[in-house]
Amino acid sequence: MKRTKYGLETQTKKAIALLLTLAVTAGVAGCGKKEGKAEETVSYTLNLGASGDAALAMPLYQLAEEKGYFAEKGLRIETTKLENAGAVMYDALSVGKIDAAYAQAVPPISYGAQGFDVTLIGGVLSGGMVAVTRPELYDELADIQNWVGHSIGVIQMSTSELTTRSALENDYGFDSNDVDYVMIEDYPSISIGVAKGNVDLGFISSNYVESALDQGLVVLTTLYDVKKDYVCCRQSAYTKNLEENREAYVIYLEGQIKAYKDINTDPETTIQSLSKATGESEQYIYDYIYDSETSAHRTYNPDPNYNGVQDLYDKMLALDYLESDLTLDQFYDLSVYADALKNVIAENPEDSFYTKMKDYFLEHNDTYPEFDTIYGDTFWEE
């Protein structure tokens, strides 16, 4: 079974073409409005857009649903099938046909930056990307500093392209022209390009590694090893519904925070629950989430990681992939996740796992304007 690979869509504003990278999504459907007394156990309904070719599309949501974390707070999750996770998904979200969606960071950033009613609210996924090369280049390229003068195959406006550009320049001291980025349409074509010598290394999804190895390539590194905790898929809300039914989204993220703890502290139950929810084998669940080699450090964390998204946004603007006068905080609402985490901590004051999630939030979101003032000790003590 394969996850949907990232493709490309085009969105224009002010005569600038925006290539939107597609990703697997899972979501919630409904209108996000409070229900009447006819359904006494349901206080809220959210509709999440789903493009799920893969059964294991969004473990945080699927695990929370299976374990009843939404239902216990009166939230009902529905899904609406859409054609894909790019323009179709975010066109639907921006006009309120769905209430929530998740995809690679590029589409929601692009829509939010252009003033559409799309607000980012949290994280979903990091990891899962692998760099492959030819055996004769392995020893040289094992040291990232030796990538200078070499070519890298990537999908344009993908997580791999934007994260690699940002990391090499900000963390490794590269100049923007030290590496030649070659835009290739999909992962199989990237592997072929590396095998034929058209590019020296290329980034592909971990799902495509076996095929790359069959072509005589070797795994060089993972994107996680280039940039720890890099930003990939993000969660977004329909802005108008978020303003009117904010509590539904807070509960939605509360459930995912609890699911994140389960994934990290109770693998056995998590594997059993996700196998039941998806129909996939327990071995498949283990390989996809827990085996660091086959998952390429794939992790699921609902934290917004505003700092990481800011890096991507800055790079998109610098490359002229996007034109906008908006700052990221104008379409990224940290408060939904912060309130959700605060509520979970209040319910579990002695739980050190949630305390560590708070520490992670404080470290990875502190470039948000007036962050220390808003999310200082007073916030958590109220």
C-alpha positions in Angstrom: 0.0 0.0 0.0 1.4 3.4 -0.9 0.8 6.8 0.5 -0.3 9.4 -2.0 2.8 11.1 -3.4 3.2 14.8 -3.6 2.2 16.2 -6.9 1.9 19.8 -8.2 -1.1 22.1 -8.6 -1.1 25.8 -9.9 -2.7 28.7 -8.0 -2.2 32.2 -9.3 -2.4 35.7 -7.7 -1.0 38.9 -9.0 0.2 37.0 -12.1 2.5 34.8 -9.9 2.1 31.0 -10.4 2.0 29.1 -7.2 2.8 25.4 -7.4 0.9 23.5 -4.7 2.4 20.3 -3.5 -0.2 17.5 -2.8 -0.1 15.3 0.2 -2.2 12.5 1.8 -4.9 14.0 4.0 -7.5 13.0 6.5 -10.1 15.2 8.0 -13.3 16.0 9.6 -16.7 16.8 8.0 -19.9 18.7 9.0 -20.4 22.4 9.5 -18.9 22.7 13.0 -22.1 24.0 14.5 -23.6 23.1 17.8 -26.2 20.4 17.6 -29.7 20.6 19.0 -31.1 18.4 21.8 -32.0 15.7 19.3 -28.5 14.3 19.8 -27.8 14.8 23.5 -24.3 13.2 23.4 -23.1 15.4 20.5 -22.3 19.0 21.2 -20.2 19.7 18.1 -19.6 18.3 14.6 -16.6 18.9 12.4 -16.2 17.9 8.8 -12.6 16.9 7.8 -11.7 16.7 4.1 -10.3 13.3 3.2 -8.4 12.3 0.1 -7.3 9.0 1.6 -5.9 6.6 -0.9 -4.0 5.2 2.1 -5.9 3.5 4.9 -3.4 4.8 7.5 -3.9 8.4 6.4 -3.6 10.3 9.7 -2.8 8.2 12.8 -3.4 11.0 15.3 -6.9 11.6 14.2 -7.6 7.9 13.5 -6.3 6.8 16.9 -8.2 9.5 18.8 -11.4 8.5 17.0 -10.9 4.8 17.7 -10.2 5.4 21.4 -13.2 7.7 21.9 -11.3 10.9 22.8 -13.5 13.1 20.6 -16.8 11.5 21.6 -16.0 11.8 25.3 -16.0 15.6 24.8 -19.1 15.7 22.7 -17.3 16.1 19.3 -18.5 14.1 16.3 -16.1 13.7 13.4 -17.3 13.2 9.9 -15.4 13.1 6.6 -15.9 14.4 3.1 -14.2 12.6 0.2 -12.4 15.0 -2.1 -10.3 14.4 -5.2 -7.0 15.3 -3.8 -5.2 17.3 -1.1 -4.1 20.3 -3.1 -6.2 22.9 -4.8 -9.4 20.9 -4.6 -9.0 20.3 -0.9 -8.1 23.9 0.0 -10.7 25.4 -2.4 -13.3 23.5 -0.4 -11.8 24.5 2.9 -11.6 28.2 2.0 -15.3 28.5 1.2 -16.5 26.3 4.1 -17.5 23.1 2.3 -15.3 21.4 4.9 -14.3 22.6 8.3 -10.7 21.2 8.6 -8.0 19.7 6.5 -4.4 18.6 6.6 -1.7 18.4 3.9 1.9 19.3 3.3 2.6 22.8 4.6 2.7 24.4 1.2 -1.0 24.5 0.3 -2.3 26.0 3.5 0.5 28.5 3.6 -0.2 29.5 0.0 -3.9 29.9 0.6 -3.5 31.7 3.9 -0.9 34.1 2.6 -3.2 35.0 -0.3 -6.0 36.0 2.1 -8.3 33.1 1.7 -10.3 31.9 4.8 -7.7 29.3 5.7 -6.1 29.3 9.2 -3.3 27.0 10.2 -3.8 25.6 13.7 -1.4 22.7 14.3 1.0 20.0 13.2 0.5 16.5 11.8 3.7 14.9 10.5 7.4 15.1 10.3 9.9 12.7 8.8 9.4 10.0 6.2 11.8 11.5 3.6 15.0 9.8 2.5 18.0 10.9 0.3 19.3 8.3 -2.1 22.5 8.3 -4.2 24.7 6.0 -6.3 27.1 3.7 -4.3 30.2 5.4 -5.7 29.1 8.7 -4.3 28.2 7.5 -0.8 31.5 8.0 1.0 31.9 11.6 -0.3 28.3 12.7 0.2 27.9 11.1 3.7 29.3 14.4 4.9 26.7 17.1 4.2 29.4 19.7 3.8 30.6 17.8 0.7 27.2 18.4 -1.0 28.7 21.7 -2.3 28.9 21.5 -6.1 26.5 18.6 -6.4 23.0 18.3 -7.7 19.9 17.4 -5.7 16.7 16.1 -7.3 13.5 17.3 -5.6 9.9 17.9 -6.3 9.3 21.7 -6.7 7.9 23.4 -3.6 8.0 20.1 -1.7 9.0 19.8 1.9 12.3 18.3 0.8 13.1 21.3 -1.4 12.2 24.0 1.0 13.6 22.3 4.1 16.9 21.4 2.4 17.4 24.9 1.1 16.6 26.5 4.4 18.7 24.0 6.5 21.8 24.1 4.2 21.9 27.9 4.2 20.9 28.5 7.8 22.4 25.5 9.6 25.4 24.5 7.4 26.6 27.8 6.1 25.9 27.1 2.4 25.3 29.9 -0.1 22.2 29.7 -2.2 24.1 28.6 -5.3 26.3 26.0 -3.7 23.9 23.2 -4.6 22.1 22.7 -7.9 18.5 21.9 -7.3 16.9 19.9 -10.1 13.1 19.9 -10.2 11.7 16.5 -11.0 8.0 15.6 -11.2 7.7 12.6 -8.8 9.6 10.2 -6.6 10.0 7.4 -9.1 11.5 9.9 -11.6 13.8 11.2 -9.0 15.2 7.7 -8.4 15.6 7.2 -12.1 17.4 10.5 -12.4 19.9 9.6 -9.7 20.4 6.1 -11.2 21.1 7.6 -14.6 23.5 10.1 -13.2 21.4 13.1 -14.1 21.5 14.2 -10.4 23.9 13.2 -7.6 21.3 12.6 -4.9 17.5 12.9 -4.6 14.9 13.0 -1.9 12.1 10.5 -2.1 9.4 9.2 0.3 10.4 6.2 2.4 7.6 4.3 0.6 9.7 4.4 -2.5 13.0 3.3 -1.1 12.7 -0.4 -1.9 12.2 0.5 -5.6 15.2 2.8 -5.5 17.4 0.0 -4.0 16.2 -2.3 -6.8 17.7 0.3 -9.2 21.1 -0.1 -7.5 20.9 3.1 -5.3 21.8 3.3 -1.7 20.2 5.3 1.2 22.4 8.3 2.0 20.6 9.9 4.8 17.1 11.1 5.9 15.7 14.6 5.8 15.3 14.3 9.6 19.1 13.9 9.9 19.5 17.0 7.8 17.0 19.0 9.9 15.6 17.5 13.1 11.9 18.2 13.7 11.4 19.8 10.3 8.0 20.9 9.3 5.9 18.8 7.0 2.1 18.4 7.0 0.0 21.0 8.9 -3.6 21.1 10.1 -5.9 24.0 9.0 -9.3 25.3 9.7 -12.0 27.2 7.8 -11.4 30.6 9.3 -15.0 31.7 9.6 -16.0 28.4 11.3 -13.0 28.6 13.6 -14.2 32.0 14.8 -17.8 30.8 15.4 -17.1 27.3 16.7 -13.6 27.5 18.2 -14.3 25.0 21.0 -14.9 22.2 18.5 -11.3 22.7 17.2 -9.9 22.9 20.7 -11.5 19.5 21.5 -10.3 18.2 18.2 -6.7 19.0 19.1 -7.1 17.8 22.7 -7.9 14.3 21.3 -4.9 14.3 19.1 -2.6 15.4 22.0 -3.8 12.4 23.9 -3.3 10.2 20.9 0.2 11.5 20.5 1.0 10.4 24.0 -0.5 6.9 23.3 1.7 6.6 20.2 4.8 7.4 22.2 4.1 5.5 25.4 1.9 2.6 24.5 3.0 1.1 21.2 1.2 -2.2 21.7 -2.3 -0.8 22.2 -1.6 1.9 19.5 -0.8 -0.8 16.9 -3.8 -2.8 17.8 -6.1 0.2 17.7 -4.8 1.5 14.4 -5.0 -1.9 12.9 -8.6 -2.1 13.9 -9.3 1.4 12.6 -7.6 1.0 9.2 -7.7 -2.7 8.4 -4.0 -2.7 8.0 -1.9 -5.5 9.5 -0.2 -4.9 12.9 3.2 -5.4 11.1 2.3 -2.7 8.6 1.4 -0.3 11.4 4.7 -1.1 13.2 6.8 -0.6 10.1 5.0 2.7 9.2 5.3 4.3 12.6 7.8 2.6 14.9 10.6 1.2 12.8 13.0 4.1 12.3 14.5 2.6 9.2 11.3 1.9 7.3 9.6 5.0 8.5 12.6 7.3 8.0 12.0 8.9 11.5 8.3 9.5 10.7 6.7 11.1 13.7 3.3 12.6 14.5 3.1 15.7 16.6 0.1 18.1 16.7 2.3 20.9 17.9 2.1 23.9 15.6 5.9 24.4 15.3 5.4 28.0 14.2 9.2 28.5 14.0 9.6 25.8 11.4 6.7 27.0 9.3 8.1 30.5 9.4 11.3 29.1 7.9 9.3 27.6 5.0 7.3 30.8 4.5 10.4 32.9 4.4 11.9 30.6 1.8 8.8 30.5 -0.3 8.8 34.3 -0.4 12.5 34.5 -1.1 12.2 32.1 -4.1 9.2 34.1 -5.5 7.1 31.0 -5.2 4.6 33.2 -3.3 3.8 36.9 -3.1 2.1 38.3 0.0 2.1 41.3 2.3 0.8 39.2 5.2 2.9 38.0 8.0 2.6 34.3 9.1 0.9 35.1 12.4 -2.0 36.7 10.4 -3.1 33.2 9.2 -1.6 30.9 11.9 -3.5 30.7 15.2 -1.4 29.2 18.0 -4.0 29.7 20.6 -6.2 26.7 19.6 -3.4 24.2 20.2 -2.2 26.1 23.3 -5.7 26.0 24.9 -6.0 22.3 24.0 -2.7 21.5 25.6 -3.5 23.6 28.6 -6.8 21.8 29.1 -5.1 18.4 28.9 -2.4 19.4 31.4 -5.1 20.7 33.7 -6.8 17.3 33.5 -3.5 15.5 34.1 -1.4 17.8 36.3 1.0 15.0 37.3 1.6 13.7 33.8 5.2 14.4 32.8 4.6 13.6 29.1 2.2 16.5 28.7 4.6 18.8 30.6 7.3 17.8 28.0 4.8 18.7 25.3 4.5 22.1 26.9 8.3 22.5 26.9 8.3 21.6 23.2 5.6 24.2 22.5 7.6 26.9 24.3 10.8 26.0 22.3 9.3 25.6 18.8 6.9 28.5 18.7 8.7 31.3 20.4 9.2 33.4 17.2 5.4 34.1 17.2 4.9 37.9 17.9 4.8 38.6 21.7 5.0 34.9 22.4 6.6 35.3 25.9 3.9 37.8 26.9 1.0 35.6 25.7 2.3 32.2 26.7 4.3 32.9 29.8 3.7 31.3 33.2 0.4 33.3 33.7 -1.2 31.6 30.7 -0.6 28.1 32.0 -1.6 28.9 35.6 -5.0 30.5 34.8 
